[in-house]
C-alpha cells in the first residue's frame, strides 16, 4: 500500500511555491465551479498553514474562496491568514462556538455572501488535501453527491475515511473496514463508493443541498456527532453520499487525551463526569442517544442502537467499579490508552 506519509508540521517561511499557490485563489475563469471552503480553527497555527497551502494546490480547475472561522485563537492565526492569504475571509468566534458552531457560522455566511456558490467544502485544519483532489471530488459529485475523502492518518500510520455505513449492530462504521472498500482500494477498480453518512474531516457538499437541509441543534451537538447529525439532515432532503477509495488527503489524529474516557485509564468520578455531565465529551451519553435517534435509518435501528449503547455503558461502569476495587492491590484492567479521537 502506498501511504504517501508527509511531514506532521508545516512552516510557510521560505517556501516560494506555497506563497505562489496562495495567490492563485479566486480564479478569473467564471465558468469554473465556485467552491467556498470552510476551515474551522482554534489555535494550531502550523496545521492551519499546512492545511491552507495544501488546499489551494488541490483546486486547479475550480474557483476557490476560503473562509476561516477562528474561534478565539490566541496564537495569531487570523493575523497570519490575513497577512499571507489576503483573499480569504476570516470570521470570528469567542472560543465558545466549537466545531459545529464554527461550521454553522460559515454556512450562514455562505448563504448570504455567496448565494451562487456551487459547492461548500468543510475541512478540518488537521486535514491536508492532496494535489488536484478537490478537482476530482467535484467531478465525482456532478452537482448531486456529497463526496468525502479517504485519507492516510500520519501519526497512527493507518488508513481511514470520512465515509460511514450503518452497522447491523447499530451506529456507524468507517467504510475502510468494509470488504468492498478494501478491495476497491487494493485494485483501483472503483474510485468512489456509496456510503450512508460523511464526516467533516474533508467533505464536499453541493451548496443547493446544504441550503435545503435543517440546521443542527448546536445546544446538543456543538462538537461531537455534529457531522453525523448534519448527514441525517442532508439525507432527509435527498442527499446522497460517496467516499473515495484512494487517498485524497492526509490527516493528523491528535493527542491521546482526546480519546474516549470510557476506554482510557481514568477514575470512576472522571468517567461519570465525562460521560454524563460534559456535553462536549466524546462519549457523553445523553447527546449520544439523541444523535442515534436522529441519524438511524429507521426507528427500529435507533432503538437497537440505544439499547446497545445502554448495555455497553453499564458494562463500562461495571469495569470501572472493578478497576477501582482492584487498584489498591496494584491490578490494572486498562494497560494502555485506546479509542477514537474527535473529528
ABEGO torsion letter per residue (X at the ends): XBAGBBBABBBABGBAAAAAAAAABGBABAABBBBBBBBBBBEGAAAAAAAAAAAAAABAABBBBBBBBBBGBAAGAAAAAAAABAABBBBBBAGAAEAAAAAAAAAAAAAAABAABABBBBBBAABBBBBGAAAAAAAAAGGABBBBBBBBBAAAGBBBBABBBBBAAEEBBBAAABAAAAAAAAAGABABBBBABBBAABBBBBAAAAAABBBBBAAABABBGAAAAAAAAAAAAGBBBBBBABBABBBBAEBAAABBAAABBBBAAAAAAAAAABAABAABAAAAAAAAAAABABAAAAAAAAAAAAAAAAAAAAAAAAAAAAAAAGBBABABBBEBBBX
